[in-house]
């Protein structure tokens, strides 16, 4: 990784926390501010906000640029596997995309029994539960061990401030959240994209442990991948060369995702409820360093942080006033 610690420290004063751009209707998510100009497109502005445990926790330097550039890279490199909504990248932190209607489900693919949240597959397993989202889990597994094969564990989408719920295919169909045809088509997209992501990551010396996808319906009625693909925000990424040794030693894998921040918060006693502990600058810098290393490793090219104030740059690149 070529971004030095001093540059990351400089980036602490350049984080993008909020936007208010004259681009049409604004929809604020945990990390992205989405703008609908009304012409069949959307502008997705990826801020530097970091969320975990379904809460917005603060900002990380250059995080928005890393996520946007990496997600656009994945969309370019997997467009032959599954369709996605990307049209253009007019700014390092902005994607111009096709307007789609999101399905009311997150498509979570898992290939390892892991996690620190109370709703993680490991937390369920540790409590003695052997059924997870309709899948029967083997006996005798230990934390961070590989499942027999990738599984789809869908999740409902909670309102802002709420908690998502992991559910089975049968539950989604029983509740009428989706019809069977839509579920099967979206499930195929999730499995195919996850397999492609695992293959690319394996070639880069990484393990794509799990991920979540957003899938929407395009204007022509077809299903397409939206939001982001295989970023350190949406995915768990481990270093392959040290995985077996660390697993044998009972140590946590080398990770390049926001699990580092989750673990720090968990050690501070925070798992989603109550006041959020202030995240020290050194933790923010280390988290950013890991995000950038993941970006470098996956793309096979260096990440160059933009040191211009991000809101001014975005406004100029999109031809609007900040």
N, C-alpha and C positions, 0 to 999 in steps of 0.2 A: 504494500500500500504506500502511495507516494504523498498522502496528505499528512503533514506533520502535526504534532500536538499543538504547537503555537497557532497554526492556522485554524484548528478546531476550536481553540480557545477564543480566537478572534471571531469565529462564527457564533459564539454565544450571544454576542450583541447584535447579530443580524438575523435572528430567527423570525420566521413569519408565523404569527399566532392567529391573526384575524385578517380577513379581507372584506371590502365593501366596494365592489367594482360595478360600474354602470353597464352590466352585460345582460340585464333581464332579471327574471325571477331567481332569487338566491335560495338554495337549500343547503343548510349547514350540517355536515356530518361530524363524526368524531375527529376525523383527520382532513377530509376534503370539503372544500366549499364548491358546490356545484351551481353553475349558472345556466339558465335556459333562455336564450335570446329569442326563441319562438320561430326559428327557421328550420327546425328538424335536427339541430345539433345541440350539443352541450359543451361547456367549458368546465373541465375538472381541474380546479386549482388545489394542488397538494400542499398543504401547509406543513409546518414543522411540528405540529402538535403530535404528542404521543399518547396513545390510550392503552389501557390494560385493565382487566377486571371490569370491563364495560364503563370505565371512567376516563376522562381526559386528565392527564397527569401533569402536563407542562409541555416544554418544547425541547428538541434536540437540534444542534447545529447541522445544517445542510440536509436534514432528513427528508424534507419535501422534494428537493432536487434528486436525491438518491432514489426515492421511491418512484417518482415519475419517470425518470430516465430508465430505470431498471424495468418497470412495468411495460413501458413502451417497447423496450428491447425484446421482452418476452412476447409481446403481442406480434411484433414483426417476425419473430423467429418461430412462432407456433401457429401462424395464420393458415398454414397448410394442413394443420391437424384439426383445429376447430375454428369456427368464425369468431371474430371479436369486433368491438365497436370502434376501434381506433381509426381516426381520419388523419390527424396531424399532431405534431408537437411544436406549437408556436413559441414556447418558452421552456427553459429547463424544468420548471415546476408546474407546467400546464399541458394538459392533453385536450385536443378538440376531438369530440367523439360523436357518433351517431346517437340521436335520441332514441332510447329504448324504454320499454316498460319493465321494471325489475320484477322478477318473480318473488313472492313473499317468503322465500326460504334461502338460507345460506347453505352452500353445498360443501361440506367439510369432508375432506379425504384424509385418512390416517393410515399409517403403516407401522407405527410403534406405540407401545403403551407408555405414555409419558404425560407430563403436565404438572403444574403446581396449583391451579385454581381448584375451587371446590367442585366445579362441574367438569373437570378434565377426566379423560378416560382412566388415567392412573388413580385419581381419587376414588372413582367408582370401584375400580378393581381392588384397591387397598381396603375398602370397606367390605369386601367379600362378594360384591356383585359380579356375576359372570354373564349377564346380558347387558349389552350396550347398544341402544338404537336398533334393536332387532338382531344383533349379531351375538352369537355365543362365543365367549372368550375362553381360551385354554386355561387349565389349572397350572399352577406352578410358575407363573411368569414373574419376572422381577422388573422393577422400574427401568424404563428406557430400552427394553428388549423389543425386538421386531415381532410384529404380529405375523401369523401364517401368510397373510397377504393383505393388500390394501383394502380398506373398507370405507364405505360411504356412510357418514353419520350426520344427517341433515340437522339443521338448527332453525328454529323460528327466529324472527327478527323482532326484538323487543323495542318498544318506544324508547326515545332518548332518556337515559337515566335508569332504564330497566335492565333485566338480565335475559339473555337469549336462553332458549330451552332446547337441548338436544333431544331429538325425537326419532322414531323409526319411520320407515316408509309406510307401514300399515297405519300408524297414527295420523300421518299427514293426509292419507287418503280417507280415513274415517272422519276426520274433521272437515273434509272438503276443501282443504287448503289448496290442493292441486288435483287435477284429474290424472288418471293412470298414464295416459299417453304422454302428457307433459312431463310427469315424473321420470318415466323411462328414458325419454329423449334427453332430458337434462342430466340424468345419471350417466348416460353414455358419454356425454360431453365431459363431465367431471372425471370419469375414469380415464378417458383418452388423454386429456390434458395433463392429468397427474402422472400418467405413465411417461409422457413425453418430457415432463419436467424432471422426473427422477432420472431418466436416461441422460439428459443434458447435464444435470448436476453431478451424476456419477462420473462423467467424463472430466469434470472440473475438480474432482476430489471432494465433493460435498455429498451429504445425504439429505434429500428432501424428505423430511420426517412426516410432516402433515401440512395441510394448507386449507384455505377456504376460498371458494369461488362465489362470485355473484353472476347470475345468469339472467338475461332479460329477453324480452320479445321485441324484435325489430319491427319497423313499420310494415314489412311484407309478411309478418306473422311467424317468421323463423326465429329459432332460439340462438342467442349469441352471447359470448362471454363479455361482461362489462366490468367496470370498476378497476381492478388491478389483478396482476398475475404474478405469483411466486416472488413476492417481495419479502424482506425481513419483517414487515408488519403482518402480512397475511399468512406467512409460512414459518415453520420451524426448520432451521438449517444447521446441520452438524458437520464438523470436520471428519471425513471418513477415516483418515490414517490413524487417528487416535481413539476412534470409537470403541473398538474391542478392548483395548487395554484399560480404558476408563470404565467401561461397563464391568469388566472383571474385578476392578478395584473398588467398585461401588461408588464411583465418582460421577458427577454430572458431565455429560459430553461437552466438548468445545462447541459453543453455539455462536451463531452470527445473526441473531434475531432479537426481538424484544423480550425474550425469555430472561436475558441478563437483567433487565429492569424489573421484570416480575419477581425474580429471585431476590433482588435487593429489597424490594418492597415487602415481600413475604418475611424476610429476616427482620424487617422493622415492625412486623406484626400487622401489616396491611394486606388484606385480601379482597378489597372491594367495598367494604363498608366503613363508615366513619370518616374522619378527616384524613386527607391525603398527606403523607409525610413529604416535606420539601425535598426534592431530589438534588443532592449536591452537584456542583459543576463537574467535579471529577467523574462522577457516575454518568452524567450526561455526555461528557466527552468520550468516555470509554464506550458507551452505547453507540454513539455516532461513529466511532472508529470501527466498530464491528459491522455496522450497516455498510460502511464504505468498503470494507474488506470483502463482504459478501458480494457487493456490486462489482468490484474489480474481478473477483474470482469467477463469478458466473459469466460475465461478459467477455472476460479475457482481454480487457483493456483498462486503462487507468481512468479513474474518476477525477474530474477537475472541478473543484468547488467554485461557484460563482460568488465573488466577494462584493458584488454590487448590492445595495439595499434591495431586497427582493420585491417589495411592493412597487417601487418605482420602475424596476426592470420589467415586471409583468405588465404594468400599465402601458409602458412604451411598446413592448412587443405585441400587445393586443390592440394598440392604437386607441386607448381610452385614457381618461383621467383617473388617477389613483384616489 
